[in-house]
Amino acid sequence: MEPVLARLRGIGFSDSDARTLADHFLDADRRGKPGHGVARIDWLGQLPELDPTARPRRLVAEPAFERWSGNGAVGYLTLAAICDALLAEPPEHARVVVAERCFPTGSLGYWARRLAAGGLAAWLTATSPPRLASPEGGPPLAGTNPIAIAVPSSDGAPLVADVSMGRVSHGDVLAGLAPPEELVPFGGDRAHKAFALAVGLHMLVSALAGDEHGALLVVARPEFDPVPGLRRLAAGVRLPGDR
C-alpha cells in the first residue's frame, strides 16, 4: 500500500484522496483487472487537465434525485464522494444520481459493490471518450460505457456484474494487455448488439449529464433477498463478482 500511496501523493493528491485511489487500484489488481489497477497511476498523472486538489460538488440534493459536478476532480473521487453521501443518507426508497464532468471512473463494480455492502441495490454506468466504432465501419462513436449492477445479499456476498461494451477495456490497452485493434464492441458477428448498447448508454448519460463525460447511478433499498437462492441454484458455479 505505502509505495502506491507515495506515487499518488507524488502526483499531488492529499493523503486521504491517495488512500481512496489506492484502495480502488489495489482492489482491481486483486480481482484480476490490472487494466484498472496500479498500472493506471502513470496514465492518471499524465492527464493534461489533472487537478489533484479539486473537489466534487453536490449541486442538487432532493429525496429522489441528486446532481453532482466533478468540478475538476477526477471521476474516481467524484464517485467516492457520491457513495459516501448515499451511504450516510440512503434514500427512503430509491434515488437517481447524475454526475457531470465525471471522468475517469475506473472499475464501476468497485463503486457498486461499496453501495451493496451498505445495503443498497445499485445500477451504474459511465461514459468515456469515443472508442467504439460500428462493426460496419466508420469513426468511433461511443465509449466502452460499462454497466455495473450490485445486489446485496444476506449471505454477506453481494452479486456484482460489471461489463464493458468493448471486447477489451481501454485500460487493458494502456497496460499493454491487449492491442488497440481489439478495442471493438464485443460479440463477434453479433457485435452490433454491444455497439447499440454503447451508443444508447452514451446518449442517455449525455442527455442527463451534458457533453462532458459523466455517470448515471440508480440506487434503491431492496425489498427482497434473491441472491442466496441463486447461489443454491448455481450449486457452486462462480457467479458475477465472486472471487
N, C-alpha and C positions, 0 to 999 in steps of 0.2 A: 504493500500500500504506500509506504513512505516515498519510494522512488517515483511513483506515479503522481503523488501529491506535489513533490518537488518540481516535476516537469510542468504541472499545471500552474503552480504558483509562479514559476519562471515566466510563463506567458503573461501573467498579470492578474490571475484570479485570486480572490481572497481565500483564506483557509477554508471557510465554510463552503464557498462555491466550488473550490477544488475538491472537497470531500464529496459533494453532490455528484460532480462529474466523474470522479474516480470510482464511486460506487457503481455508477452506470456502466462505465467501460469494463471494469473488472467482472461485473455480473455477465456482461455479454461474452467475455472470454470464457468464463466458467461454463456457459451454456452452449459453447461451440459456435459462437457468432463473432469470429475475430474481425470481420469487416466492420463491426460496430464497437469493437473493443479498444484496447490501449493503442492499437495502430492508428486510431483516428486523431490522436493528440497532435502529431506534427501537422496534419492537414488542418486541424482546428486553428492552430497557431498561425497558419498562413492565410487565413481568410482576410481579404483586404478590408472588410467592414467590421472586423472584430473589435469590440469594446468590452474588455473584461470587467469593467466597473459598472456597466449599465444594469438597470434593474427593471424587471417586468412590472406592468401596472394593470390593475383591475379597473376597467373603465365603466362597466355596468355590473351591478350586483342585485339581481332580483331573485325571488324564490325559485323560479323555474328556468332562469336564463342568466348567463354571465358572458361578458365580453372582456377579453384581455388584450393587451398590446405587449409584444416583446420589448418595445421601447428601446431597441438597440441591443438587448441582451440576447445571448444565444438561446435557441429554442429549447435546449435541454433544461436550462434554468427556468424558462417560462413554464414548461410542463411540470417541473418540480414544484414551482410556486402554486400552480393550479391544483396539483394533487394535495399539497399541504392544506390549502384553503378548503377543498372539498372534504377532506378527512376531518378537519377541525369543525366544519359546519356542514354536515351532509344534508342533502335535500330531504324534505319530508317524503316525497315520492320519487321525483325524477328531476333532472336538470340538464339543460343543453349548455355547453360552453364553447364559445368561438374564440380562437386565439389568432389574432392578426400579427403579421411580422414575426412569425414563429418558425425559425429555421436556424440550424439543423435540429432535428428532434430525436435522432438516434433510434434505438430499438424500441418501437412502440409497445411491445409486450412488457417491457420493464415498467412503464408507467401504468398500464392497465393492471398488471399484477399487484402493484402497490395499492391501487384502489380496491381490488378484490380482497386483498389481505385486510383491508379496513371494512369489509362487509358490503361493498358496492359492486354491482354488476356494471361493466363498462364496455363501451364501444368507442374506438378511437381511430381516426385516420389523419394523415397529414400530407401536404403536397411538397414537392421539391422541384428543382429546375427541370424543364422538359428533357427527358432522356429516352423515352419510348416512342418509336415511330410505328406507324401502321404496318402490319405484316404485308400490306400491299405496296409499301414503299413510301417515300416522301420524308419530310423532316421530322425530328422528334416533336411530339405534340403534348405529351403528358409526362409527369414524373412517375417514379415507380410506385408512389402512392399506396403504401401498405395499409392494411386494416388489422387492428388488434382487438380481440374480444376476450374479456376475462369474466368468469363467473365464479363467485365464492362457493365454498363447499364446507359442510360441517365436518368433513374428514380432515380439514386443515390444509388441503392442497387444491387451490383453485384451478379450474381448467382455463388455459390461456392459449388461444390461437392467434398467431401473428404471421401474416402472409403478405409478401410484396407482390406487386403485379409483374415484376421482372423475373426472367429466368434466373438471374443472379442480382445481387444488390449492387448499388454504386459503391458501397463500402468494400465489397469483395474485389471490385476493380481497383480501387485505391490501394488496397492491401496487397495487390498482386496475386490474388487468389483466383481471378478469372480475367480473361481478355476482354477488352471493350466491346468486341463484336458479339459477345454473349449477352450484353445488356439489351435484351429484346423482351417483348411480352412472353410470358411462359405459356406453354400449351402445345408447342409444336404446330401440327396442322390445325389446331383449334385455338391458336394464339389470338384470333380476333376477339375471343371472349375476354381474355385478360386485358386486351387493348381497350375494349369497350368499358370495362370496369375502371381502368386507369383514367380514361377521359371523363367518365361520369363522375368519379370522385374528385378529379381536378376541378371540374366546373362547379360541383356542389360546394366545395370548400371556397373556391374563388368567389362564388356568389355571396357567401356569408362573410368571408374574411378579407376580400379585396384582391388586388393584383399581386401583392407580395405574398410569399409563401406563408401558409397558415395551417392551423389544425382545427379539427372539429371533434368534440367529445360529447358523448351522451352517457350519463350515469343514472342508475336507479337502484332503489332498495329492493332486493329480491323478495318475492312473495313465496317462492318455493325453493326446494333444495334438490335439484335434479342430478348433480354430479355424482354422488355416491352410487346411485342406481346405475348410471352409465359405467362407472368403474366395475361394478359387479358384472354387468353385461359384457364388458370388454374382456373380463377374465384374464387380466394380466397384460393385455395388449397395451403398448405405450400410447397414451393419449396426448393431444397437443399440450405443450407446456411442461410435460413430465421431464424429469432429468434422468 
